[in-house]
Structures are given as C-alpha cells and as structure tokens.
Amino acid sequence: MPLELFHRCTGPEENMKYRIDKDWWPIHVAALEDSIKKDPDMPPLIVHYVEDDFELNDGNTRFQAYTNLGVKEVNVIVWITEEAEYQDFLKLYGKYAQGAPVIRR
C-alpha cells in the first residue's frame, strides 16, 4: 500500500501518542535504513484501520526509514475490528487488498 496513507504514532516528537527517547530514535532509524538498503525484504507494517484512518501499530521506525529512503509502497497487514469499518475500507482502499487473505473471527 502507499506509504503516504499512514502516519507514525511513535517517535520523539511531542505530539506522538507513544514517545521514544530522542537520542535512541535516529540511531535505530539509521540502522534500519542500512538494513533496508542491504535487503529490502522486511516484515510488513501492521496498521489498524479505525474511524476512517490508519493507526500504525507496528513498524513506526521502519516507516520512518522507508520515508527517509523515498520508498513509496510497502507491504502491510491491516486489521479491522468492526464490520462497518471493513466495508468502508473496501470502498476506499479495496484495490490494494485484491487477492489478499481475509481472516475473520
């Protein structure tokens, strides 16, 4: 999916939902950039689609590394808990999910 659809919720900035040490953050992001350059096969980002938005639940540092490297699309696992939000997601973003497995509980 296009990286531009997502936004971080973890980082050193004041407005982040989950704050990370400002000295640790750039070191870890830079290390991930190096890893991605050597082998771009990384785990997918995990995002929660809720209230017409995506919350990045896993992969905030990878997201920042991808952004810094100019990556436009990434592999993503999207989880949705409500049927109405699932239907909304399909209307708005279904083209990205074509052929993807859907697991229901």
Secondary structure, DSSP 8 states (H G I E B T S, - for coil): -BGGG---SEESSTT-SEE--TTHHHHHHHHHHHHHHH------EEEEEETTEEEEEE-HHHHHHHHHHT--B--EEEE---HHHHHHHHHHHHHHHTT------
